[in-house]
Amino acid sequence: GTRGGRPPTFDPALYRRRNVVERCIGRLKQWRGIATRYDKLARNYQAALTLVSTLLWINT
């Protein structure tokens, strides 16, 4: 509503997109280095994230 909190209506299309994003994040977290962020530098973490995302996309 206007004061924050839950939206007053249920939007199935928005929920479907959110569900896809949450499932993708769950699959990314199966990779230990991504879930715990072992990398000290942001560019190394971004590279690992890109690599894992590409592998997940290819295997889908």
Summary of the structure (lengths in Angstrom):
residues: 60
radius of gyration: 15.9
end to end distance: 37.8
largest distance: 43.1
contacts: 109
relative contact order: 0.10
helix: 67%
strand: 0%
